[in-house]
Amino acid sequence: MILRQMKDSGIQWLKEIPSSWKLKKIKYTLKERIEKNNPIRTSDILSIRSFNV
């Protein structure tokens, strides 16, 4: 078993993360695209809405 040094994530449900990890807001990681997949061209789409979460 590998023991890692952990740090508080600052996120209540996540608790601790490895101390080498850096947290980024999702808006800095993903690129917003406004296009429809209709008719279905691909099944590799992640749909995230900023309301009703």
TORLO-365751 format. One record per residue: residue in three letters; x, y negated, z negated of N, C-alpha, C, O, CB in turn. Coordinates in nm, 2 decimals. Atoms other than C-alpha are relative to their C-alpha. Glycine has a CB too. Layout:
// residues N
<pt res="Ala" n_u="X" n_v="Y" n_w="Z" ca_u="X" ca_v="Y" ca_w="Z" c_u="X" c_v="Y" c_w="Z" o_u="X" o_v="Y" o_w="Z" cb_u="X" cb_v="Y" cb_w="Z"/>
...
//
This chain:
// residues 53
<pt res="Met" n_u="0.08" n_v="0.12" n_w="0.00" ca_u="0.00" ca_v="0.00" ca_w="0.00" c_u="0.09" c_v="-0.12" c_w="0.00" o_u="0.18" o_v="-0.13" o_w="-0.08" cb_u="-0.10" cb_v="0.00" cb_w="-0.12"/>
<pt res="Ile" n_u="-0.07" n_v="0.12" n_w="-0.01" ca_u="0.13" ca_v="-0.34" ca_w="0.10" c_u="-0.07" c_v="-0.11" c_w="-0.09" o_u="-0.19" o_v="-0.13" o_w="-0.08" cb_u="0.01" cb_v="-0.05" cb_w="0.14"/>
<pt res="Leu" n_u="0.06" n_v="0.10" n_w="0.09" ca_u="0.08" ca_v="-0.61" ca_w="-0.17" c_u="0.04" c_v="-0.14" c_w="0.07" o_u="0.16" o_v="-0.17" o_w="0.09" cb_u="0.06" cb_v="0.01" cb_w="-0.14"/>
<pt res="Arg" n_u="-0.02" n_v="0.13" n_w="-0.06" ca_u="0.04" ca_v="-0.96" ca_w="-0.02" c_u="-0.03" c_v="-0.11" c_w="-0.11" o_u="-0.11" o_v="-0.09" o_w="-0.20" cb_u="-0.09" cb_v="-0.02" cb_w="0.12"/>
<pt res="Gln" n_u="0.02" n_v="0.11" n_w="0.09" ca_u="0.06" ca_v="-1.29" ca_w="-0.20" c_u="-0.13" c_v="-0.07" c_w="0.06" o_u="-0.14" o_v="-0.10" o_w="0.17" cb_u="0.12" cb_v="-0.10" cb_w="0.00"/>
<pt res="Met" n_u="0.13" n_v="0.06" n_w="-0.04" ca_u="-0.30" ca_v="-1.44" ca_w="-0.19" c_u="-0.01" c_v="-0.14" c_w="-0.05" o_u="0.05" o_v="-0.18" o_w="-0.15" cb_u="-0.11" cb_v="0.09" cb_w="-0.05"/>
<pt res="Lys" n_u="0.04" n_v="0.14" n_w="0.05" ca_u="-0.44" ca_v="-1.79" ca_w="-0.23" c_u="-0.15" c_v="-0.01" c_w="0.01" o_u="-0.21" o_v="0.06" o_w="0.09" cb_u="0.08" cb_v="-0.11" cb_w="0.09"/>
<pt res="Asp" n_u="0.14" n_v="0.03" n_w="0.00" ca_u="-0.78" ca_v="-1.93" ca_w="-0.29" c_u="-0.04" c_v="-0.06" c_w="0.14" o_u="0.03" o_v="-0.15" o_w="0.19" cb_u="-0.04" cb_v="-0.10" cb_w="-0.11"/>
<pt res="Ser" n_u="0.04" n_v="0.04" n_w="-0.13" ca_u="-0.97" ca_v="-1.98" ca_w="0.04" c_u="-0.07" c_v="-0.13" c_w="-0.01" o_u="-0.08" o_v="-0.21" o_w="0.09" cb_u="-0.08" cb_v="0.10" cb_w="0.07"/>
<pt res="Gly" n_u="0.09" n_v="0.12" n_w="0.01" ca_u="-1.19" ca_v="-2.26" ca_w="-0.09" c_u="-0.14" c_v="0.02" c_w="0.05" o_u="-0.22" o_v="-0.07" o_w="0.05" cb_u="0.06" cb_v="-0.12" cb_w="0.08"/>
<pt res="Ile" n_u="0.13" n_v="-0.04" n_w="-0.05" ca_u="-1.48" ca_v="-2.07" ca_w="0.05" c_u="-0.06" c_v="0.10" c_w="-0.09" o_u="0.00" o_v="0.20" o_w="-0.12" cb_u="0.01" cb_v="0.06" cb_w="0.15"/>
<pt res="Gln" n_u="0.05" n_v="-0.08" n_w="0.11" ca_u="-1.71" ca_v="-1.92" ca_w="-0.21" c_u="-0.01" c_v="0.15" c_w="0.04" o_u="0.02" o_v="0.24" o_w="-0.04" cb_u="-0.14" cb_v="-0.05" cb_w="-0.04"/>
<pt res="Trp" n_u="0.02" n_v="-0.14" n_w="-0.04" ca_u="-1.80" ca_v="-1.60" ca_w="-0.02" c_u="0.12" c_v="0.07" c_w="0.05" o_u="0.13" o_v="0.20" o_w="0.05" cb_u="-0.11" cb_v="0.01" cb_w="0.10"/>
<pt res="Leu" n_u="-0.12" n_v="-0.06" n_w="-0.05" ca_u="-1.45" ca_v="-1.54" ca_w="0.11" c_u="0.10" c_v="0.02" c_w="-0.11" o_u="0.19" o_v="0.12" o_w="-0.10" cb_u="0.06" cb_v="-0.09" cb_w="0.11"/>
<pt res="Lys" n_u="-0.09" n_v="0.00" n_w="0.11" ca_u="-1.26" ca_v="-1.59" ca_w="-0.21" c_u="0.14" c_v="-0.01" c_w="0.03" o_u="0.19" o_v="-0.13" o_w="0.04" cb_u="-0.02" cb_v="0.14" cb_w="-0.07"/>
<pt res="Glu" n_u="-0.15" n_v="0.01" n_w="-0.02" ca_u="-0.89" ca_v="-1.51" ca_w="-0.14" c_u="0.04" c_v="0.04" c_w="0.14" o_u="-0.03" o_v="0.13" o_w="0.20" cb_u="0.07" cb_v="0.08" cb_w="-0.10"/>
<pt res="Ile" n_u="-0.06" n_v="-0.04" n_w="-0.13" ca_u="-0.69" ca_v="-1.49" ca_w="0.18" c_u="0.15" c_v="0.01" c_w="-0.02" o_u="0.21" o_v="-0.05" o_w="-0.11" cb_u="-0.04" cb_v="-0.11" cb_w="0.11"/>
<pt res="Pro" n_u="-0.15" n_v="0.00" n_w="0.01" ca_u="-0.32" ca_v="-1.41" ca_w="0.24" c_u="0.05" c_v="-0.14" c_w="0.01" o_u="0.01" o_v="-0.23" o_w="0.08" cb_u="0.05" cb_v="0.09" cb_w="0.12"/>
<pt res="Ser" n_u="-0.05" n_v="0.14" n_w="0.01" ca_u="-0.11" ca_v="-1.71" ca_w="0.16" c_u="0.06" c_v="-0.05" c_w="0.13" o_u="0.08" o_v="-0.17" o_w="0.14" cb_u="0.11" cb_v="0.00" cb_w="-0.11"/>
<pt res="Ser" n_u="-0.06" n_v="0.05" n_w="-0.13" ca_u="0.04" ca_v="-1.72" ca_w="0.51" c_u="-0.11" c_v="-0.04" c_w="0.10" o_u="-0.07" o_v="-0.10" o_w="0.20" cb_u="0.08" cb_v="0.11" cb_w="0.06"/>
<pt res="Trp" n_u="0.11" n_v="0.04" n_w="-0.09" ca_u="-0.30" ca_v="-1.78" ca_w="0.67" c_u="-0.03" c_v="-0.14" c_w="-0.02" o_u="-0.02" o_v="-0.20" o_w="-0.12" cb_u="-0.13" cb_v="0.09" cb_w="-0.03"/>
<pt res="Lys" n_u="0.05" n_v="0.14" n_w="0.01" ca_u="-0.42" ca_v="-2.13" ca_w="0.76" c_u="-0.14" c_v="0.00" c_w="0.05" o_u="-0.18" o_v="0.07" o_w="0.14" cb_u="0.09" cb_v="-0.09" cb_w="0.10"/>
<pt res="Leu" n_u="0.14" n_v="0.01" n_w="-0.03" ca_u="-0.79" ca_v="-2.21" ca_w="0.77" c_u="-0.02" c_v="-0.12" c_w="0.10" o_u="0.04" o_v="-0.23" o_w="0.08" cb_u="-0.08" cb_v="-0.02" cb_w="-0.12"/>
<pt res="Lys" n_u="0.04" n_v="0.11" n_w="-0.10" ca_u="-0.93" ca_v="-2.41" ca_w="1.07" c_u="-0.15" c_v="0.01" c_w="0.01" o_u="-0.21" o_v="0.11" o_w="0.00" cb_u="0.07" cb_v="0.03" cb_w="0.14"/>
<pt res="Lys" n_u="0.15" n_v="0.01" n_w="-0.03" ca_u="-1.28" ca_v="-2.53" ca_w="1.13" c_u="-0.02" c_v="0.07" c_w="0.14" o_u="0.07" o_v="0.06" o_w="0.23" cb_u="-0.05" cb_v="-0.14" cb_w="0.00"/>
<pt res="Ile" n_u="0.03" n_v="-0.08" n_w="-0.13" ca_u="-1.44" ca_v="-2.32" ca_w="1.41" c_u="0.00" c_v="-0.10" c_w="0.12" o_u="0.03" o_v="-0.06" o_w="0.23" cb_u="-0.13" cb_v="0.07" cb_w="-0.01"/>
<pt res="Lys" n_u="0.00" n_v="0.09" n_w="-0.11" ca_u="-1.48" ca_v="-2.64" ca_w="1.62" c_u="0.14" c_v="-0.03" c_w="0.06" o_u="0.15" o_v="-0.08" o_w="0.17" cb_u="-0.07" cb_v="-0.13" cb_w="-0.05"/>
<pt res="Tyr" n_u="-0.14" n_v="0.02" n_w="-0.05" ca_u="-1.10" ca_v="-2.66" ca_w="1.65" c_u="0.05" c_v="0.12" c_w="0.07" o_u="0.16" o_v="0.12" o_w="0.13" cb_u="0.09" cb_v="-0.05" cb_w="-0.11"/>
<pt res="Thr" n_u="-0.05" n_v="-0.13" n_w="-0.05" ca_u="-1.07" ca_v="-2.30" ca_w="1.76" c_u="-0.08" c_v="0.04" c_w="0.13" o_u="-0.02" o_v="0.10" o_w="0.22" cb_u="-0.02" cb_v="0.11" cb_w="-0.10"/>
<pt res="Leu" n_u="0.09" n_v="-0.03" n_w="-0.11" ca_u="-1.36" ca_v="-2.26" ca_w="2.01" c_u="-0.02" c_v="-0.12" c_w="0.09" o_u="0.00" o_v="-0.23" o_w="0.05" cb_u="-0.13" cb_v="0.06" cb_w="-0.04"/>
<pt res="Lys" n_u="0.03" n_v="0.10" n_w="-0.09" ca_u="-1.44" ca_v="-2.45" ca_w="2.32" c_u="-0.15" c_v="0.00" c_w="0.03" o_u="-0.20" o_v="0.11" o_w="0.07" cb_u="0.09" cb_v="0.01" cb_w="0.13"/>
<pt res="Glu" n_u="0.14" n_v="0.00" n_w="-0.03" ca_u="-1.80" ca_v="-2.56" ca_w="2.37" c_u="-0.03" c_v="0.00" c_w="0.15" o_u="0.03" o_v="-0.07" o_w="0.23" cb_u="-0.07" cb_v="-0.13" cb_w="-0.06"/>
<pt res="Arg" n_u="0.04" n_v="-0.01" n_w="-0.14" ca_u="-1.95" ca_v="-2.46" ca_w="2.70" c_u="-0.16" c_v="0.01" c_w="0.00" o_u="-0.22" o_v="0.09" o_w="-0.07" cb_u="0.06" cb_v="0.13" cb_w="0.07"/>
<pt res="Ile" n_u="0.15" n_v="0.00" n_w="-0.01" ca_u="-2.31" ca_v="-2.53" ca_w="2.80" c_u="-0.03" c_v="0.06" c_w="0.14" o_u="-0.04" o_v="0.00" o_w="0.24" cb_u="-0.06" cb_v="-0.14" cb_w="-0.01"/>
<pt res="Glu" n_u="0.04" n_v="-0.07" n_w="-0.13" ca_u="-2.41" ca_v="-2.27" ca_w="3.06" c_u="-0.08" c_v="0.12" c_w="-0.04" o_u="-0.06" o_v="0.18" o_w="-0.15" cb_u="0.13" cb_v="0.04" cb_w="0.08"/>
<pt res="Lys" n_u="0.09" n_v="-0.11" n_w="0.03" ca_u="-2.67" ca_v="-2.00" ca_w="3.07" c_u="0.06" c_v="0.13" c_w="0.07" o_u="0.12" o_v="0.12" o_w="0.18" cb_u="-0.14" cb_v="-0.03" cb_w="0.05"/>
<pt res="Asn" n_u="-0.04" n_v="-0.13" n_w="-0.05" ca_u="-2.60" ca_v="-1.63" ca_w="3.13" c_u="-0.12" c_v="0.07" c_w="0.05" o_u="-0.16" o_v="0.18" o_w="0.02" cb_u="0.07" cb_v="0.09" cb_w="-0.11"/>
<pt res="Asn" n_u="0.13" n_v="-0.05" n_w="-0.06" ca_u="-2.92" ca_v="-1.58" ca_w="3.33" c_u="0.00" c_v="-0.03" c_w="0.14" o_u="-0.01" o_v="-0.15" o_w="0.18" cb_u="-0.12" cb_v="-0.07" cb_w="-0.08"/>
<pt res="Pro" n_u="0.00" n_v="-0.15" n_w="0.03" ca_u="-2.92" ca_v="-1.37" ca_w="3.53" c_u="0.13" c_v="0.04" c_w="-0.07" o_u="0.23" o_v="-0.03" o_w="-0.05" cb_u="-0.03" cb_v="0.08" cb_w="0.13"/>
<pt res="Ile" n_u="-0.12" n_v="-0.05" n_w="0.08" ca_u="-2.68" ca_v="-1.17" ca_w="3.31" c_u="0.12" c_v="0.03" c_w="0.10" o_u="0.11" o_v="0.12" o_w="0.18" cb_u="-0.04" cb_v="0.12" cb_w="-0.08"/>
<pt res="Arg" n_u="-0.12" n_v="-0.02" n_w="-0.08" ca_u="-2.33" ca_v="-1.20" ca_w="3.46" c_u="0.10" c_v="0.08" c_w="-0.08" o_u="0.19" o_v="0.15" o_w="-0.03" cb_u="0.06" cb_v="-0.13" cb_w="0.05"/>
<pt res="Thr" n_u="-0.10" n_v="-0.06" n_w="0.09" ca_u="-2.14" ca_v="-1.08" ca_w="3.15" c_u="-0.07" c_v="0.03" c_w="-0.13" o_u="-0.16" o_v="-0.04" o_w="-0.17" cb_u="0.13" cb_v="-0.09" cb_w="-0.01"/>
<pt res="Ser" n_u="0.05" n_v="-0.03" n_w="0.13" ca_u="-2.21" ca_v="-0.92" ca_w="2.82" c_u="0.10" c_v="-0.05" c_w="-0.11" o_u="0.07" o_v="-0.02" o_w="-0.23" cb_u="-0.03" cb_v="0.15" cb_w="-0.02"/>
<pt res="Asp" n_u="-0.10" n_v="0.05" n_w="0.09" ca_u="-1.90" ca_v="-1.08" ca_w="2.66" c_u="-0.02" c_v="-0.14" c_w="-0.04" o_u="0.07" o_v="-0.22" o_w="-0.02" cb_u="0.14" cb_v="0.02" cb_w="0.06"/>
<pt res="Ile" n_u="0.03" n_v="0.14" n_w="0.04" ca_u="-2.07" ca_v="-1.39" ca_w="2.53" c_u="-0.03" c_v="-0.01" c_w="-0.15" o_u="-0.11" o_v="0.07" o_w="-0.20" cb_u="-0.11" cb_v="-0.06" cb_w="0.09"/>
<pt res="Leu" n_u="0.03" n_v="0.03" n_w="0.14" ca_u="-2.07" ca_v="-1.52" ca_w="2.17" c_u="-0.09" c_v="-0.13" c_w="0.00" o_u="-0.04" o_v="-0.23" o_w="0.05" cb_u="0.13" cb_v="-0.01" cb_w="-0.08"/>
<pt res="Ser" n_u="0.09" n_v="0.11" n_w="0.01" ca_u="-2.36" ca_v="-1.75" ca_w="2.11" c_u="-0.01" c_v="-0.05" c_w="-0.14" o_u="-0.06" o_v="0.02" o_w="-0.23" cb_u="-0.14" cb_v="0.03" cb_w="0.06"/>
<pt res="Ile" n_u="0.00" n_v="0.06" n_w="0.14" ca_u="-2.34" ca_v="-1.98" ca_w="1.81" c_u="-0.08" c_v="-0.13" c_w="0.01" o_u="-0.05" o_v="-0.22" o_w="0.10" cb_u="0.14" cb_v="-0.03" cb_w="-0.05"/>
<pt res="Arg" n_u="0.08" n_v="0.13" n_w="0.00" ca_u="-2.59" ca_v="-2.26" ca_w="1.73" c_u="0.04" c_v="-0.07" c_w="-0.12" o_u="0.07" o_v="-0.01" o_w="-0.23" cb_u="-0.15" cb_v="0.03" cb_w="0.01"/>
<pt res="Ser" n_u="-0.04" n_v="0.08" n_w="0.11" ca_u="-2.52" ca_v="-2.54" ca_w="1.50" c_u="-0.12" c_v="-0.04" c_w="-0.09" o_u="-0.11" o_v="-0.12" o_w="-0.18" cb_u="0.07" cb_v="-0.13" cb_w="0.04"/>
<pt res="Phe" n_u="0.12" n_v="0.02" n_w="0.09" ca_u="-2.87" ca_v="-2.54" ca_w="1.35" c_u="-0.07" c_v="0.13" c_w="-0.03" o_u="-0.04" o_v="0.23" o_w="0.04" cb_u="-0.10" cb_v="-0.10" cb_w="0.07"/>
<pt res="Asn" n_u="0.07" n_v="-0.13" n_w="0.05" ca_u="-3.08" ca_v="-2.28" ca_w="1.17" c_u="0.10" c_v="0.11" c_w="-0.04" o_u="0.07" o_v="0.22" o_w="-0.01" cb_u="-0.10" cb_v="0.05" cb_w="0.10"/>
<pt res="Val" n_u="-0.10" n_v="-0.10" n_w="0.03" ca_u="-2.77" ca_v="-2.11" ca_w="1.05" c_u="-0.02" c_v="0.05" c_w="-0.14" o_u="0.05" o_v="0.13" o_w="-0.19" cb_u="0.15" cb_v="-0.06" cb_w="0.01"/>
//
